[in-house]
């Protein structure tokens, strides 16, 4: 019989990150070694419980929970040894990718779903830094957690990329500001992003929010940041390194220092021929959104999402299931819709490809899409952030090892996960965490100047 844990494990695969789970499993070894009983006095125990047994056991427990300096050093060494091994696996993985045969990577054998790394990761150095705040090596009752490892990976990525960094891209909601809110002028992120521009970096907000050609809507969402930029002493060259890419990859804007506003950049000036092939296939895009809408309507019925709880929004290149005012949709319901629509649309595109091949239609192109849980809504967007980051890289002349994307949606029902195929990434969970990362990055950028 399957245990409840095993059932939940398989059913919640969309809520797991396989590489983080892999690291967690390896770090359990030093954790278990750390919890070994030190100098147990077995003579203190008797089944009959002689006088003094309880006192002896309490004394033994006190001895076990007392951590000496040398003991802590040994525990640090054990954790560091594991992380050094993972560093070597990543270097081997990068080498095999560069040689054109990633399947020979030892890391692929251990974590088959692993993606690409654009830089080595100094995990040991990052662990020593994170350990000071989270006391990972000193803990005896709580093993290394998902968040511990996420912090280690984030810190390692910042350390690794800062010498070559040229482009920083951000998600919007829950990365720069609260979900559905606007960028506040008093946010500490205003100054931190201006610092990135001051250091000669390109900065872009890559957001799912789609307002076709409507700069004013994006200016409202980013009002606090734009106000801070207008009030800064940066020159126009620095300020005009700021971009906004909306609708995942569909609408590009650049900051204009003279007017202090965003200016729309025509698609023909930045879209590659590959993007134009599907971007101009308006009939195919309409068909895809029609199928997604029919699927969402079916889910609304099945999940009891009546008009007073949720409604559907249709845009030229997006479709959304949104909560009614005052209603909070559960994560599980939104994930159900996102995963269901993903499957339906993937099946539709696969069958379309087979039919096109059967009739010899060489002009057929697949329409890229992204179906994701947005927190209190669920969206289907035409295009995705992988294409969005690639568009910026081509437009600005940067590469994967020079590009860093920060976002909060790196699970399979999120829309940031696709960027891992184009650049280095940082997984945050709040604007406060974004500020922590940017503070560390600012210090490193100042050291390279």
N, C-alpha and C positions, 0 to 999 in steps of 0.2 A: 504493500500500500504506500502511495506517495504521501510524504509528510506535507503539512500545510506550508512549511517553509519552502519545500521544493516546488510546490505548485505555484506559490507566489513568485518564486525566483523566475520561473519560465514565463509566467504571465506578465511580469513587470520588466521584461528585457528592454523595453523601450525607455525605461527609467534608469538604465545602468550604462556606465561607460566602461568598456572592456579593458582599456589600458589602466585606468585607475583601479579597477577590481584586481587586475594582475599585480599591480604594485602592492595593494593591500594584502594580498595573499602572501607575497614574499616578506613583507614587513611583520607578518605574524610570527615568523621564526625568531627574530631578536626579542619580540615582545614576550613570547613564551619562555625563552631563556632567562629573561629578566625576572619572571615571576617564580623561578625555581626557589624552593625553600633553602635558605642558607643555614648551614650547620644545625639541622634538626636534632633535637634531643629526644629520640624515640623512647628512651628509658623513663621519660616523664609520664608516659601514658600506660595505663593498665585498664583492662576491661572492667575491673572491679572498682575502679575509681578510688585509689587510696588517698589519704589525706595529702593535700598539697598539689593534687593533679591540676586543678583549675588554675591555681596560681602559676604553676610551671608552664602550662599552655599559654597563658597570657604573656608570660615573660618571653616565651619562644616567638609568639606572634609579634611582639614589640621588636625583637631582634630581626625578624624577617622583614618588617616594614621600614627598618632604619637603613637608609641608603648612604654608604660611605662615598667619599670622593672618588676613590679608585674604582669602586663598583659602577658609578655613573660614567666614568671614562670608558669602562669596558662596554657598557651598554651603548654609548655613543659610537664606539668603534664597530659594534655589530650592525647597527643601523647604517652607518656610513659604508661598510663593506658591501651590504646589499645594494645600496644606491650606486656605488661605483660600478657594480656589475651591470646594473640597468643602463648606466651611462655608456658602457662598452657595447651593449646590445644596440643602443640607438646609433652609435657611430657606425657599427657594422651595417645597420639598416640603411643609413644614409649612403654609405659606400655602395651597397648593392643596388640602390635606386639609381645612383649616378652611373653605374655600369650597365644599367638597362635590364637587370634581372632581379627585381625586388623579391621574387618568390624564393630566392636562395637565402634571404635574410633569416637568421635564427629567430629574430623577434616575430616574424610572420608565422613561423612554426609554432611559437608559443602563444601568440595572440593573432589568430588568422584575420581578424577584421581590422588590424592596425592600419592606419593611414600613413601619410608621408610626414617626415620631419624635415624642416628646412635649415635647422641649426642643431648642433650638439646641445645637450642640456647639462649644465653643471649641477646635478642634483645634490651631490654631497654638500657643496657650498651653500646651496639654497636651503637644504635641510638644517644645517647648523644655524642659519639665520632664523628660520621659522621656528626651530626648536626653542629658541630663547623666549619666544612669546607664548608657545603652545605646550611647552614641557613634554614633548612626545616621548623622549627617551626616559624621562623620570616616572612616567605613569605606569602603574602596576595593575590597575583595574580596568582601564579603558584603552583598548588597542588603537593603533593609528586608524583614523577615520577617513571617510571620503573627503571631507573638507580639509583635513590635515594634508592629504596628498595633493588636493587641488591647489592649496596655498604653495606647496613645495614646487609644483610644476609651473605655477605662475611666476614665482620668484626666479626660478631657473631660466625661464624664457626671457624675462626682462634682462637678466645678467648676460644671456647669450646674444641677444639681438642688438643691444644698444650701440655697439661700435659701428654697425652698418645700417642702422635704422634710417629710413627716408620717408616712409609713409605710415601714418597711424590712422586706422579706421575704427569707428565706434558704432555700435548699435545705439538706438535711441532710448526707448522705454526700459526702465530698470537698469540701464547702464549709465546714462547721463542724467536722467530725471525719473521721477516716480511714474508708474504705469498710467498713461493717459494724461499726464500733467505737462506743463511747459517748463522750459529751462529757466530757472530762477536767477535773477541778477546776483543775489547774495550767495549763490552756490560756490563752494571752494573750487569746483571744477572750472569755473570761468578763468581764473588766473592760471591754473595748471595747463589748460589747453592753449592759452595765449603764450605760455612759456614754450610749449612745443613749437609753435610758429616762430617764436623768437630764435630758437635753435636751428631754424632752417628746414624744419620738417613740413611735409604736406600733411594736412589733417582733413579727414572726411567723415561725415556722418552718413552711414549707409543704413537706411531705415525702410521698413516695410510700408510705412505711411505713404500712400499714393495720391498726390494732388497734381494731376497732369498739367505741366507748364505753369502752375500757380505758385509763384515764389512767395506771395504774401502768406499763404497757409504755412509754409515751412518757416518763414520769418517769425510767425507768431509762436510756433512750437519752440523755436530757438531764440526767443526774444532776449532773454537774459544774457546769453553768450554773445549775441550780435551787439547788444548795448555795451558790453564790456570791451569788445573788439573796437567799437567806434571810439570809446573813451581811452583806449590804450595809446602808448607813444610809439607803437610799431609802425614802420614804414609800409607803403603800399605793396611792396614786393613780398614782404612777410605775410601781410593780411590776405593777400590774394592767393595764398597757398591753401586757403580753406574752401572746401567743397561740401555739397550735400547731394547725395544720390538717393532719390526716393523710389518707391514702388519696387524695392529690392535692387533693380538695375535699369529702370526705365526712364527716369527723369533726372538729369544732371544739372546742377546749379553751381555757380562760382561766386565767391564774395567779391564785390566791386568796392574798392576803397574810396573812390570818388563819391559814390552815391550812398555808401554805407549800407548796401542792401545786396540781396542775392540776384544774380542774373542767370536766366535760362540759357543753357548751351544746346544748340540744335543737335539732334541725334546724328545727323550725317557727318558731324565733325569728330565724333568719337567712336561710333559703332563700327565694329569689324564686319567683314562680309558674312562671316558665320552667324553673327548676331542678327544682321539685317535679314537673313534668309527666313528666320522664324518670326522676327519682330514685325515684318511686313505681311505675314500670313494672317491677316485679320479674320478671315472666315474660319480658319483653323482654330484661332484663339477663341472666337465666339463659340464654336462647337465644344471646345474643352470646358469653357466656363458653364455652358448649358448642362453638360453632363455632371459637372461638379454641383451645380445648383439642384438638379434633380436628386442627386445623392444626398445632399444636405437636407432637402425637404423630407426625404424618406427618414433620415435620422431624427429630424424634429418630431415626426410622428411617433417613431419607435421609442424615443427617449422622453416623450411627454413634454417637449419644449413648446408649449402653447404660446400664442401671441403675447400674452402678458408676461412671459418669461424670456423669450428670445425672438429675434427677427433677423431676416437675411438682408444684407446690403450688397448691391451689385454695382461695380464700377467698370470702366472700360477694360482694365487689366487685373481685376481682383474681385473676389467674392468673399463676403464675410458673414459669419454667424455671430451676432452680437447680443449681449445681455440687455434686457429691458432696463430702464432706469430703476435703480434700487435693488436690482437682482444680481446675485453672485452665482455664476455658473461654476460647478465643481471642476476641478482639474481632471477627474476621471471622465466626466462627460465630454469635455473638450478634447481630451486625448482620444477618446473613442471616435469622435467625429474626424479628427485629423488623420488617424491611422486608417479609418475606413475610406476616406476620400483618397488618401495616398494610394491605397490598393486599387480602388476603382479606376483612377486615372492612369496608373501604371499599366493596368490590364488593357485599357482602351488604347494607349499609345503602342503597346506591344502588338496588339491585333492589327492596328493600323499599319505598322511596319511590315507585318507579314503579308497583308493584303496588297500593299504597295509593291512589295517584292514579287508577288505572284503575277501582278499585271504589268511588271516591268517599268514601274513609275520611279525613275531616278530622281525626280524633283521633290519627292516626299521628304519632309524634315520633321523631326520630333519637336514638340513644343515643350520647353523646360517649364517647370512649375515648382511651387513650394506650398505644401499644406502644413500649417503649424498651429500650435496652441499659443495664443497670444496673451494668456494670463486670465482675462475675463471675456475673451472672444476667440474665435478660430477663423483663420483666413486661408484662402487659396489665392496665391499670387502667380501671375505669369512672370517667369524668370525666377532667379534666386540670387542670394548674396555671393555665391561663388562667381557667377557671371558679373555681378556688381563690382567685386574686388578686382577681378581680371580686367574689367573695363578701365578702372582707375589705374591699374598697373601699366596697361598699354598706353593710356593717355599721358601718364606722368613719367613713363620710362623706368619703373621700378620692378623688382623681382621678389620672389617669395621670401628669400632670406633678408630682404630689406623692408618687409611689410609686416605690420602687427595689427591684428584685429581684436578688439575687446567687445565681448557680448555676454549675455546671460542665457542664451538658448542653444546649448550644445548637446542636447539629447535628440533622439530621432524624431521627436515631435516638435523640435525647435527649428528656427530658420538661420541660426548662426553656424550650425555644425558644418554646412557646406563649405564655409570659408577655409576649413582645414586643408582642403585640396589646393588652395591657392597661396597660403601664407602661414606665418606663425600666428598663434592665437592665445588669448588670455580669457579664462572662464571666470567671470565675476557673478555676483548675485545681487548687487545693489550699487547705487551711485557712490556710497561710502567706500566700498571696496575698490571701485574705479579710482577714487581719489588716493587711496593707499598705494595702488600700483603706479599712478602717475607721479606721486611724491618720490618713490624709489627711482623711477625712470628719470625724473628731473635731476636728481643727485648724480646719476650716472652720466647723463648728457653734459652736465657742467664739468664733470671730470674729464670728458673727452675733448672739451673745447680748447 
